[in-house]
Amino acid sequence: MLKDKIILITGAASGLGKAWAENFHKEGAVVFACDVNEEGLRDLDNIGVNTRVTDVSVAQEVSSFIDYAIQTSGRVDVLFNNAGMGFGHKMDSFPDGSFEHHVAVHLFGSVYGMRYALPIMQKQGYGRIINTISRNAETDAETTSAYAAAKSGIWSATRVAAKENSDYDILINMIIPGPTNTSIWGKDMPHLQKPEETFPTAKLLASLGKGGPTAKVYWDETEYSMFNSDNEILKKDRATRKKNRP
């Protein structure tokens, strides 16, 4: 189902995006990958993935990345808005502009991706968009205010965009990777899952057939209900953090 599909992935120089780009390439898809980290994209270049240095917080750069894919392949079948960055400041200690830039990378980057890809997908009569979010949107973990706000915003924007495109064969969903050993932590976290372990869920969402789910969140190949106080995982998380508070 993925052979020759045109798949675009942002934030692909490392972690989740890189693992997805490599695996979709192995599946026979034509992959376009972007990131601000030019050096990190070289491994993908070497295996035949189309790469472009792109700052997703800048609307014109996102537009240029999508134009690059269109000019090269003529289509955009699947778009993963995945670019992100780590967290680490309390609300009263953000350097000037840091909160805003964090939101711009995560939320605005996803919005720009949808804004420029949707007209193409509407014209094609087909498209799949997957936005990376996080359970941090549901929680109050310290130093994650910008990250949580951005992920909450992505959840809302995705749901609205999905409804606006319900008359097309365009499915717009979200993926929660879960705790993964990526650079977002700022250090090696070997006890967490490897990025490639999230690929089955990414593949599932990229491969959805006509009439499939839209405006949904998926985690470990299963639909996850955000902001639902009855979620057993959310209950356990809250209980653990309450227990560990000084």
ZILINZI-V402920 format. One record per residue. N is the residue number from 1. RES is the residue in three letters. PHI is phi in radians with two decimals (none if undefined). D_CENTER is the distance of its C-alpha to the mean C-alpha in Angstrom with 1 decimal. Layout:
N_RES_PHI_D_CENTER + N_RES_PHI_D_CENTER
//
This chain:
1_MET_none_21.0 + 2_LEU_-1.75_18.6 + 3_LYS_-1.03_21.4 + 4_ASP_1.21_21.4 + 5_LYS_-1.18_18.2 + 6_ILE_-1.63_16.6 + 7_ILE_-2.08_12.9 + 8_LEU_-1.87_10.9 + 9_ILE_-2.37_8.1 + 10_THR_-1.66_7.5 + 11_GLY_1.12_8.1 + 12_ALA_-1.86_10.1 + 13_ALA_-1.39_13.3 + 14_SER_-2.81_12.9 + 15_GLY_0.99_11.5 + 16_LEU_-1.01_8.7 + 17_GLY_-1.04_8.0 + 18_LYS_-1.16_11.8 + 19_ALA_-1.07_12.5 + 20_TRP_-1.17_10.7 + 21_ALA_-1.05_12.4 + 22_GLU_-1.07_15.6 + 23_ASN_-1.32_15.7 + 24_PHE_-1.16_14.9 + 25_HIS_-1.08_17.6 + 26_LYS_-1.11_19.9 + 27_GLU_-1.35_19.5 + 28_GLY_1.70_20.9 + 29_ALA_-1.34_18.1 + 30_VAL_-1.65_18.3 + 31_VAL_-1.84_15.2 + 32_PHE_-2.03_14.4 + 33_ALA_-2.22_12.5 + 34_CYS_-2.38_12.4 + 35_ASP_-3.01_12.5 + 36_VAL_-1.39_15.2 + 37_ASN_-1.58_16.7 + 38_GLU_-1.10_19.0 + 39_GLU_-1.08_20.7 + 40_GLY_-1.18_17.6 + 41_LEU_-1.43_17.1 + 42_ARG_-1.09_20.7 + 43_ASP_-1.06_20.2 + 44_LEU_-1.25_18.1 + 45_ASP_-0.96_20.8 + 46_ASN_-1.17_23.3 + 47_ILE_-1.79_22.2 + 48_GLY_1.76_21.9 + 49_VAL_-1.40_18.3 + 50_ASN_-1.38_18.4 + 51_THR_-2.13_17.0 + 52_ARG_-2.68_17.2 + 53_VAL_-1.27_17.1 + 54_THR_-2.56_15.0 + 55_ASP_-1.74_14.5 + 56_VAL_-1.24_11.8 + 57_SER_-1.38_13.8 + 58_VAL_-1.95_16.5 + 59_ALA_-0.97_16.6 + 60_GLN_-1.13_19.0 + 61_GLU_-1.23_17.1 + 62_VAL_-1.15_14.1 + 63_SER_-1.03_16.9 + 64_SER_-1.16_18.6 + 65_PHE_-1.10_15.8 + 66_ILE_-1.19_15.6 + 67_ASP_-1.07_19.4 + 68_TYR_-1.02_19.6 + 69_ALA_-1.15_18.1 + 70_ILE_-1.14_20.4 + 71_GLN_-1.14_23.4 + 72_THR_-1.46_22.9 + 73_SER_-2.10_22.1 + 74_GLY_1.51_22.9 + 75_ARG_-2.56_19.9 + 76_VAL_-2.36_16.2 + 77_ASP_-1.52_15.6 + 78_VAL_-2.39_11.9 + 79_LEU_-2.22_9.0 + 80_PHE_-1.80_5.4 + 81_ASN_-1.55_4.1 + 82_ASN_-2.13_2.6 + 83_ALA_-1.02_6.1 + 84_GLY_-2.81_7.8 + 85_MET_-2.61_11.3 + 86_GLY_-1.31_13.8 + 87_PHE_-2.23_16.1 + 88_GLY_2.77_19.9 + 89_HIS_-2.19_22.0 + 90_LYS_-1.32_24.0 + 91_MET_-0.96_24.3 + 92_ASP_-1.56_27.7 + 93_SER_-2.21_26.9 + 94_PHE_-1.15_24.0 + 95_PRO_-1.07_25.3 + 96_ASP_-0.93_25.7 + 97_GLY_1.50_22.6 + 98_SER_-1.23_20.3 + 99_PHE_-1.03_18.9 + 100_GLU_-1.08_18.6 + 101_HIS_-1.19_16.8 + 102_HIS_-1.05_14.3 + 103_VAL_-1.13_13.5 + 104_ALA_-1.10_13.6 + 105_VAL_-1.15_11.0 + 106_HIS_-1.34_8.4 + 107_LEU_-1.36_10.0 + 108_PHE_-1.12_12.0 + 109_GLY_-1.04_9.6 + 110_SER_-1.18_7.6 + 111_VAL_-1.11_11.2 + 112_TYR_-1.07_12.6 + 113_GLY_-1.03_10.4 + 114_MET_-1.13_11.6 + 115_ARG_-1.00_15.0 + 116_TYR_-1.56_15.8 + 117_ALA_-1.48_14.5 + 118_LEU_-1.06_16.0 + 119_PRO_-1.04_19.6 + 120_ILE_-1.18_19.4 + 121_MET_-1.14_18.1 + 122_GLN_-1.10_20.8 + 123_LYS_-1.15_23.4 + 124_GLN_-1.22_22.5 + 125_GLY_1.37_22.5 + 126_TYR_-2.86_19.4 + 127_GLY_3.12_15.6 + 128_ARG_-2.31_12.5 + 129_ILE_-2.14_9.3 + 130_ILE_-2.24_6.3 + 131_ASN_-1.87_4.0 + 132_THR_-1.41_2.7 + 133_ILE_-2.16_6.3 + 134_SER_-2.73_9.5 + 135_ARG_-1.21_13.1 + 136_ASN_-1.07_14.1 + 137_ALA_-1.08_13.9 + 138_GLU_-1.66_16.9 + 139_THR_-1.98_18.8 + 140_ASP_-2.08_21.1 + 141_ALA_-1.06_20.6 + 142_GLU_-1.08_22.3 + 143_THR_1.24_20.7 + 144_THR_-1.96_17.3 + 145_SER_-1.04_18.3 + 146_ALA_-1.17_16.1 + 147_TYR_-1.09_13.0 + 148_ALA_-1.12_14.0 + 149_ALA_-1.09_15.0 + 150_ALA_-1.14_11.8 + 151_LYS_-1.18_9.8 + 152_SER_-1.11_12.9 + 153_GLY_-1.11_12.9 + 154_ILE_-1.10_9.5 + 155_TRP_-0.99_11.1 + 156_SER_-1.17_14.2 + 157_ALA_-1.10_13.1 + 158_THR_-1.12_11.3 + 159_ARG_-1.10_14.5 + 160_VAL_-1.16_16.7 + 161_ALA_-1.07_15.2 + 162_ALA_-1.09_15.5 + 163_LYS_-1.15_19.1 + 164_GLU_-1.13_19.9 + 165_ASN_-1.97_19.1 + 166_SER_-1.21_20.8 + 167_ASP_-1.49_23.7 + 168_TYR_-1.91_21.7 + 169_ASP_-1.47_20.3 + 170_ILE_-2.15_16.8 + 171_LEU_-1.92_14.6 + 172_ILE_-2.12_11.5 + 173_ASN_-2.27_9.9 + 174_MET_-2.29_7.4 + 175_ILE_-2.17_6.9 + 176_ILE_-1.77_8.5 + 177_PRO_-1.17_9.0 + 178_GLY_1.51_12.2 + 179_PRO_-1.01_14.2 + 180_THR_-2.31_13.5 + 181_ASN_-1.35_15.7 + 182_THR_-2.24_13.6 + 183_SER_-1.22_14.8 + 184_ILE_-1.05_13.2 + 185_TRP_-1.43_16.5 + 186_GLY_1.38_18.7 + 187_LYS_-2.80_20.7 + 188_ASP_-1.23_20.9 + 189_MET_-2.21_20.3 + 190_PRO_-1.11_21.9 + 191_HIS_-1.36_22.4 + 192_LEU_-1.55_18.7 + 193_GLN_-1.11_17.1 + 194_LYS_-1.41_16.3 + 195_PRO_-0.93_12.8 + 196_GLU_-1.13_14.4 + 197_GLU_-1.23_15.2 + 198_THR_-1.57_11.7 + 199_PHE_-1.09_12.2 + 200_PRO_-0.95_14.4 + 201_THR_-1.24_12.0 + 202_ALA_-1.07_9.6 + 203_LYS_-1.12_12.9 + 204_LEU_-0.97_14.2 + 205_LEU_-1.25_11.7 + 206_ALA_-1.27_12.2 + 207_SER_-1.79_15.9 + 208_LEU_-0.99_16.6 + 209_GLY_-1.46_20.0 + 210_LYS_-0.99_21.5 + 211_GLY_1.41_21.9 + 212_GLY_-1.27_19.2 + 213_PRO_-1.12_17.2 + 214_THR_-2.52_15.3 + 215_ALA_1.18_14.0 + 216_LYS_-1.89_13.5 + 217_VAL_-1.93_11.5 + 218_TYR_-2.16_11.8 + 219_TRP_-2.50_12.5 + 220_ASP_0.93_14.7 + 221_GLU_1.11_15.2 + 222_THR_-2.28_16.6 + 223_GLU_-1.13_16.0 + 224_TYR_-2.10_15.7 + 225_SER_-1.61_17.4 + 226_MET_-1.25_16.0 + 227_PHE_0.99_18.7 + 228_ASN_-1.95_21.4 + 229_SER_-1.15_24.0 + 230_ASP_-1.51_25.3 + 231_ASN_-1.05_22.3 + 232_GLU_-1.09_24.1 + 233_ILE_-1.14_21.3 + 234_LEU_-1.16_21.0 + 235_LYS_-1.04_24.9 + 236_LYS_-1.11_25.1 + 237_ASP_-1.09_22.6 + 238_ARG_-1.11_24.7 + 239_ALA_-1.13_27.9 + 240_THR_-1.14_27.0 + 241_ARG_-1.18_26.1 + 242_LYS_-1.13_29.3 + 243_LYS_-1.12_31.4 + 244_ASN_-1.54_30.2 + 245_ARG_-1.23_30.8 + 246_PRO_-1.18_34.0
//
